[in-house]
């Protein structure tokens, strides 16, 4: 594969959180990006006016696209988990794309662990600190406590749509895929396969959980690697 050309560091970046989370997941990344001179935005995805149970994947996509188009160029679009799928679906308005343990589009979706999703997924209502701690084995106690207090319920319709598979065209902008060393939600092999098919750069990070690249002890180091790639393409 030919070496990627040197690129200008983006002026702005939109950070898209995963299901059950919020913009707070990106606190470490925002600090790293701001220090690098990249203005980072991490809004919360909003439920539809009809309520959370009626919120659709397309509504989240519309929110991401609208927010992204308002940012100055060159602009990066960065998504984690289902936020990675949303980011991939909006890649046409991005200059660079970073996908972190993304829920993969079709056909890789078929290899995801299958789950049943209620109309409202009760991540907040049924949150337990012990369960949060198990889900964040590479985070410190303060981060786990903060996450426990800030999980939110989310739309089952969104999760069912993602699990059913979404066709996404290969992005035309440069793409970096990040895969945790251990991820029970999105197996690293799926992220690797997606990166290979799309001709994307692939960075394997030492995180040992699905959200470890954002909330783990090594999150700042992972964010610095992303900034380096955004700045040089290498």
C-alpha positions, 0 to 999 in steps of 0.5 A: 500500500502506498504511503499516505500523504502528509495532511494538515492537522484538522481545525475541528473534530466531532466526537460521537459517543456510544450507546448508553453513554454521552459526551462525557466519555470524551473528557480525556480526548477533548483535553488532548485535542484542545492541547494540540490545537484541535477544537473538539466537540462532544455533544450528547445524542438527543432522543426524538420528540416522540420519546426515547423508545421512538428514536431511530438510527436515522435520527442520530445520523441526522444529528451527527451530520448537521453538527458536523457540517457546522464545523470548520474545515478541515474537520475530523469525525471520530466515533466510538462503538455505535458512534463509530457506525454513525460516523461512518454513515456521515463520512461524506462530510468529513475530511478524516475519519477515526473509528474506535471499536466501531459497531460494524456495518454490513456484512460484518455485523452478522458476526456480532454477538446477538442480543435482544433489545427492549424498546428502551435499553435500561443502562441507567435504570439498571446500572450497578457500580459493580457491573460498571467496574467489571465493564471498565477493568482498565479504568481507575475507581474514580472513572468507574464511579463517574461512569456509573453515575452518568450512564443513560438509557438508550433506544432499543430501535437504534440498537436493533437497526445496528444489529440488523446491519447497515450498508455503508459505502467505503469512505472517500476520506482517510480512515483510521480504525482503533481496536482494543486488545480485548473487546467482548462487544466488538471482537477486534478481528471485526475491526481489523477486517473492516480496516482491511476492506476499506484500506484504512490504517489500523491501530491496535491499542492495549485497552482491555475493554470496549470503552477502554480507549476512552475511559481506560488509564491509557486513554490519553496515550491513545488520543495522542496517537490519534492526533498524530495520525490526524496530523500526518497520516502515518 
